[in-house]
């Protein structure tokens, strides 16, 4: 189970959608693939799933080349595109039977019932697809992507349209699937990535700008971190910036400051000593883990400038 992209370039006319993108995903895992609109996420996913060819470079899925062995690759991949294409005039079971026959799924009736139960379609399975809510249509899309038991699952905005209860269920399902399969997940919901993705790849303007374990990305984009500090009295921003290792300081409210540390060095003692010189004391001081949303914004806006 693997996806290997090597120097992938995609050009539409004069527009470069991908600029030599390289990454590899091996083994069972859930990998978040993030980027702002127009960054190249969907283009990369379409290349992996054999919908469009790269201009140059190569992509292999489980050792098979997407250009030279596209039919074999499609058998190994389950794909839920951003705009979920469904036959609205079919009943749910009828549609899943149709997709299952294309893949020649053995014991298809049993597999269909298993998929309906797995994605929580039971209460709506007797209806036509056109009668379903957006959330349930998304569940049908997930079921068709998994009905042939693919080794690799590519999900583009899989939880779009789901209510909060459905979100919890589908996220748990995706996380469980990731224990046995390679799952590549594109989403704009950062909490979703933090909840289910072990690794995060961030793309911006056709270039990979970050790639690593989600927990490591959250600990800081440049080896730094943040401190949330409450003082007993007023203190100036200039005084904080004079402390070695402090990159920035923002007043949260009252005497509470968010201090951005430029390195991984522990500067808590230095801040306490500085406070005493300013005739104030530290009430509380805690390390604050950056949210993925903040890191995403920092990386994509910084590169865009």
C-alpha positions, -999 to +999 in steps of 0.1 A: +000+000+000+018+031-012+016+063-032+049+077-046+049+110-065+082+121-081+087+156-095+051+159-107+044+189-130+010+198-144+005+227-167-028+240-180-020+263-209+003+289-192-008+281-157+014+258-136-009+238-112+019+216-099+056+225-098+077+194-093+057+179-064+073+149-047+061+129-017+056+093-007+030+076+015+037+040+026+018+016+047-016+020+064-021+056+075-044+086+072-026+115+056-041+150+054-035+168+021-041+205+027-039+238+007-059+269-001-082+270-031-063+267-063-032+252-046-032+220-067-048+195-043-076+183-066-052+182-095-028+160-076-056+137-066-069+135-101-035+124-113-032+098-086-066+084-095-058+083-133-084+109-142-058+133-158-021+127-168+008+147-154+027+170-178+059+155-165+071+134-135+057+101-123+032+087-098+030+051-087+003+034-066+013+001-050+042+000-074+020+005-105+025+035-128-007+056-132+002+063-168+013+029-180-010+007-158-040+029-152-066+001-153-047-019-127-043+013-106-080+021-107-088-014-093-066-006-062-081+028-056-113+040-040-120+077-049-145+102-035-141+134-055-150+168-041-182+170-063-197+136-055-211+122-088-242+100-082-270+087-103-298+105-086-326+084-102-312+051-088-321+036-054-293+034-029-289-004-032-293-002-069-266+023-073-241+004-051-250-028-070-242-010-102-208+002-089-200-032-074-207-050-108-182-026-125-156-038-101-168-074-102-171-076-064-177-111-052-207-118-029-220-084-039-253-084-021-235-092+012-209-065+005-236-039-002-253-046+031-219-044+049-212-010+033-247+003+042-241-006+078-205+007+078-214+042+066-247+045+085-270+044+055-295+020+070-324+044+077-322+058+041-312+027+021-347+022+007-348+056-009-337+070-043-305+089-042-323+121-052-344+119-021-314+119+002-300+149+021-265+161+012-250+143+042-265+110+032-255+115-004-220+119+009-223+086+027-234+069-005-202+084-021-181+069+007-198+035+003-191+034-035-155+044-029-150+014-006-173-012-020-145-030-039-122-030-008-095-009-023-060-008-009-058+030-013-085+055-005-085+090-019-111+113-002-116+149-014-137+168+012-153+136+025-173+152+053-188+180+033-225+185+042-225+162+073-241+174+105-220+173+138-232+139+148-225+125+113-190+141+114-180+122+145-192+089+130-175+094+096-143+106+111-141+076+134-148+054+103-120+070+083-096+067+112-105+030+115-100+024+078-066+041+081-054+012+103-056-012+073-054+010+042-036+041+029-060+070+031-052+104+015-077+130+028-082+165+015-102+190+036-105+226+046-115+216+081-084+218+102-100+202+133-107+172+111-070+168+102-060+172+139-085+146+149-078+118+124-046+125+104-012+112+116+006+131+089+000+163+071+011+175+037+005+212+029+006+225-007+005+261-019+007+274-054+017+240-067+046+235-042+048+214-011+055+238+018+052+214+047+053+176+052+055+157+084+037+142+114+007+164+124+019+166+160+053+179+149+038+205+126+016+218+155+047+221+177+059+249+155+068+256+119+103+268+126+112+250+159+095+276+180+065+276+203+042+300+222+039+308+258+007+321+275+018+343+303-002+362+329+016+390+349+005+407+381+007+441+365+012+460+333+042+452+312+053+467+279+057+448+246+092+463+242+103+448+275+091+413+263+109+417+230+142+424+247+142+389+262+165+367+241+145+342+221+113+361+220+102+367+184+069+384+190+045+393+218+007+399+216-015+412+244-044+388+248-063+408+274-054+427+306-020+415+318-021+383+297+004+379+268+010+354+241+047+352+236+061+337+204+095+320+209+118+318+180+136+287+190+130+255+210+150+269+240+132+272+273+130+309+281+106+308+310+133+316+335+144+346+314+109+359+313+104+356+350+137+375+356+126+402+332+093+406+350+110+411+383+131+439+368+099+455+356+085+452+392+058+426+383+056+389+389+044+359+368+011+345+379+009+317+353+030+306+324+020+277+301+033+264+268+006+268+242+005+244+212-002+261+179-034+252+162-030+237+127-051+265+114-025+291+125+003+270+110-016+266+077-022+304+075+015+312+083+028+288+057+005+296+028+005+334+033+042+336+039+050+317+007+025+337-013+042+371-005 
